[in-house]
C-alpha cells in the first residue's frame, strides 16, 4: 500500500506544530554580530585581519576542506571504476 499525504503550511507553522523553538531572534543577533565583525575587519584595511574574521581556522581550515573534497572525489571515482569492472564481469 502506498500513501501520499500533502500538508500545506509555512515553516513557522511546521515548527510550532512540532514544538520546535523559534530561533529567529537568536539568528538575527548572530548575523548582526557576524556583520559587525566583518565590517570591523574591512574598515581596518588589513587583509590578514579580514581572513582571520572570516575564516577562524585560517589556512588550516582551507587545507582541511580541500583534503575533504579531494578525498571525496577520489572515493567516488574509485567507486565508479569498481562498478564498471563489476558490470564488465557480469557481461
MODELLER restraints for C-alpha pairs under 7 A, 6 or more apart:
rsr = mdl.restraints
at = mdl.atoms
rsr.add(forms.Gaussian(group=physical.xy_distance, feature=features.Distance(at['CA:37:A'], at['CA:53:A']), mean=6.70, stdev=0.5))
rsr.add(forms.Gaussian(group=physical.xy_distance, feature=features.Distance(at['CA:38:A'], at['CA:50:A']), mean=7.00, stdev=0.5))
rsr.add(forms.Gaussian(group=physical.xy_distance, feature=features.Distance(at['CA:38:A'], at['CA:53:A']), mean=6.49, stdev=0.5))
rsr.add(forms.Gaussian(group=physical.xy_distance, feature=features.Distance(at['CA:41:A'], at['CA:49:A']), mean=5.69, stdev=0.5))
rsr.add(forms.Gaussian(group=physical.xy_distance, feature=features.Distance(at['CA:41:A'], at['CA:50:A']), mean=4.82, stdev=0.5))
rsr.add(forms.Gaussian(group=physical.xy_distance, feature=features.Distance(at['CA:41:A'], at['CA:53:A']), mean=6.74, stdev=0.5))
rsr.add(forms.Gaussian(group=physical.xy_distance, feature=features.Distance(at['CA:42:A'], at['CA:50:A']), mean=6.27, stdev=0.5))
rsr.add(forms.Gaussian(group=physical.xy_distance, feature=features.Distance(at['CA:51:A'], at['CA:58:A']), mean=6.90, stdev=0.5))
rsr.add(forms.Gaussian(group=physical.xy_distance, feature=features.Distance(at['CA:52:A'], at['CA:58:A']), mean=6.17, stdev=0.5))
